[in-house]
């Protein structure tokens, strides 16, 4: 089975969504949506808001919109 080709980086890209606990990269902002790449070739483009469990430390992470990427973490209790 062939996997889909990776999504090319666009000029509108740049924001990174990282875990609030360990700093692991969770997703990259691409054209207003989050590009999530998992093992075994699974890739997703998702809208906002988004919640994800970190694959490294197990911490629950939340991002409400693109402007909160790179700003103060939008984790639990914030």
LONUTOR-947803 format. One record per atom (N, C-alpha, C): x, y, z; residue in one letter. Coordinates in pm, whole numbers, padded with zeros to 5 digits, always signed. Atoms other than C-alpha are relative to their C-alpha. Layout:
<sites>
XYZA ...
</sites>
This chain:
<sites>
+00084-00118+00000X +00000+00000+00000X +00089+00124+00000X -00079-00123+00010X +00138+00341-00097X -00050+00102+00101X +00039-00107-00091X +00141+00621+00155X -00007+00132-00077X +00015-00131+00064X +00042+00975+00067X +00132+00075+00008X -00124-00078-00005X +00329+01207-00023X -00008+00104+00111X +00002-00099-00107X +00430+01443+00257X -00046+00136-00052X +00049-00132+00036X +00270+01786+00255X +00118+00097-00003X -00113-00093+00016X +00517+02046+00127X -00018+00121+00090X +00003-00120-00083X +00606+02337+00351X -00039+00118-00087X +00049-00115+00077X +00423+02648+00235X +00045+00129+00065X -00039-00129-00058X +00499+03019+00287X -00083+00037+00122X +00087-00032-00112X +00205+03035+00530X +00028-00088+00121X -00032+00093-00107X +00371+02774+00753X +00088+00067+00105X -00098-00051-00092X +00586+02815+01055X -00025-00028+00145X +00025+00021-00141X +00411+02775+01391X +00013-00146+00038X -00015+00136-00050X +00498+02469+01595X -00082-00015+00128X +00074+00032-00122X +00273+02310+01858X +00083-00101+00076X -00086+00086-00080X +00490+02161+02132X -00064-00032+00134X +00052+00044-00130X +00413+01971+02451X +00039+00100+00108X -00025-00096-00107X +00382+02195+02756X +00095-00056+00106X -00087+00061-00101X +00578+01945+02972X +00141-00028-00051X -00132+00047+00044X +00862+01802+02762X +00050+00068-00128X -00044-00071+00119X +00872+02018+02447X -00004-00081-00129X +00011+00085+00119X +00805+01728+02205X -00089+00068-00106X +00079-00056+00109X +00679+01849+01865X -00126-00082-00021X +00128+00068+00018X +00307+01764+01837X -00056+00023-00140X +00055-00034+00132X +00212+01942+01513X +00066+00127-00052X -00052-00120+00065X +00312+02213+01267X -00118+00072-00066X +00106-00079+00064X +00085+02495+01146X +00024+00005-00150X -00008-00002+00146X +00018+02461+00773X -00130+00056-00054X +00115-00062+00065X -00222+02694+00592X -00123+00007+00091X +00109-00021-00093X -00432+02763+00900X -00050-00124+00072X +00038+00123-00067X -00458+02400+01015X +00123-00067+00059X -00111+00073-00061X -00245+02170+01228X +00030-00126-00080X -00045+00121+00069X -00044+01905+01043X +00064-00090+00103X -00049+00096-00098X +00005+01605+01270X +00053-00120-00075X -00063+00115+00066X +00245+01333+01156X +00033-00103+00108X -00023+00108-00095X +00247+01002+01344X +00085-00108-00065X -00080+00110+00052X +00444+00682+01304X -00079-00079-00104X +00056+00086+00103X +00376+00434+01024X -00072+00077-00110X +00052-00076+00112X +00291+00711+00777X -00136+00065+00020X +00129-00063-00025X -00027+00838+00943X +00019+00151+00011X -00006-00146-00002X -00080+01210+00879X -00141+00056+00003X +00131-00061-00014X -00370+01437+00972X +00012+00151-00012X +00016-00145-00003X -00473+01796+00904X -00126+00027+00080X +00114-00025-00088X -00700+01922+01182X -00017+00149+00023X +00031-00139-00030X -00871+02249+01265X +00010+00028+00149X -00005-00045-00140X -00894+02440+01592X -00139-00002+00060X -00103+00033-00098X -00942+02386+01881X +00043-00145-00014X -00052+00137+00006X -00731+02071+01916X +00057-00039+00137X -00053+00056-00124X -00637+01850+02211X +00077-00126-00036X -00081+00117+00030X -00363+01587+02206X +00077-00045+00123X -00084+00057-00105X -00187+01355+02447X +00140-00016-00058X -00138+00011+00046X +00192+01375+02415X +00042-00147-00003X -00045+00138+00015X +00338+01048+02286X +00125-00029+00084X -00123+00018-00077X +00655+01105+02491X -00026-00006+00150X +00018-00008-00146X +00542+01207+02841X -00143-00025+00048X +00137+00028-00038X +00164+01150+02833X -00080+00121+00044X +00068-00122-00041X +00075+01511+02913X -00110+00038-00099X +00109-00045+00085X -00258+01644+02780X +00026+00145-00042X -00029-00132+00055X -00209+01949+02554X -00120+00051-00077X +00113-00062+00069X -00464+02193+02413X +00047+00127-00070X -00027-00125+00072X -00441+02467+02151X -00136+00049-00051X +00132-00054+00036X -00738+02697+02085X -00004+00063-00138X -00004-00062+00132X -00627+02885+01775X +00146+00022-00040X -00136-00015+00053X -00325+02962+01558X +00080+00107+00073X -00073-00107-00068X -00239+03277+01753X +00061-00046+00131X -00054+00049-00127X -00174+03072+02068X +00124-00087-00020X -00123+00075+00027X +00108+02876+01897X +00119+00092+00022X -00117-00080-00028X +00440+03001+02024X -00019+00099+00114X +00026-00088-00113X +00270+03204+02297X -00002-00087+00125X +00008+00078-00123X +00203+03091+02654X -00083-00126-00026X +00072+00126+00022X +00089+02726+02660X -00145+00009+00045X +00142+00000-00033X -00287+02672+02662X -00035-00132+00066X +00019+00130-00066X -00258+02367+02887X -00108+00007+00106X +00103+00007-00102X -00486+02259+03171X +00015+00111+00103X +00002-00103-00103X -00586+02530+03415X +00045+00137-00046X -00043-00132+00048X -00483+02821+03192X -00109+00065-00078X 
</sites>
